Amino acid sequence: MARTPNEIKFIDGSRETLKLAVRITNLWFVGTPNKSEQAEMVIVDSDGDEIHAICKPNQLKSWKIDLKENCTYVMHNFKVMKNDGQFRVCEHQYKLVFTGVTVVRQSNLDHLPFKEFKFFEFSNVIVGNFEAGLLVDIIGVVDEAFRFRYLDEASFDTLRSRKFTTFRLKPIIIKGCISFKG
C-alpha cells in the first residue's frame, strides 16, 4: 500500500525521508543562468501549509525542466535545515534542500490550493508589529527605490557596514461605485 504523504506542519527536522504531495506556488531562480544558478520555491500542501524548498546548482540540472510554478508534485527525500537565514520567504521554521536522492514526480493533485496572498497592513509596519526578515506580500506601487549604507554606529566601521535597497511604496486606493436598480 502507498505511504500517506507527510504534512508540512509536522516537519521538525527529526527525519528526512519525507513524502510530500505539494503544489509549487512560487518558483524563482537565483544566480547566473546555466552556471551557478539555484532554484528556490515555496511549496504548499493540502492543508495550505507552506515551506521553502531549495534546489542547489548541483541538483538543478536534473530538475530544472520539470519544476513549474502552479504544478503539483509528489516529492520524496530532502535534507531538512533550519530556516534561519537573513530573509525568510515563509514562516515555517525549517526549509527543504534537494539532494542526490530527492525524487520529484509531477502528479495530478487538483485539490491542492494555489498561492494565497498574506497581506500585511502598513499600520503594523509603522508601529513595529512585524517579524524582521520575513518577506510578505504588500499592496502598493513602487514610488522610489534607493540604496543606502548603514554603518555600525558603535565604531563607524565601514567593514561592518551593510548595503540596503529600500523601496518607497504608495498605497493603491481603489474607488468603486455600487449601483442599484429599482
Buried (B, 14 or more C-beta within 10 A) or exposed (E): EEEEBBBBEEBEEEEBEBBBBBBBBBBEBEEEEEEEBBBBBBBBBBEEBBBBBBBBBEBBEEEBEEBEBEBBBBBBBBBBBEBEEEEBBBBBEBBBBBBEEBEBEEEEBEEBBEBEEEEBEEEEEEEEEEEEEBEBEBEEEEEEEEEEEEEEEEEEEEEEEEEEEEEEEEEEEEEEEEEEEE
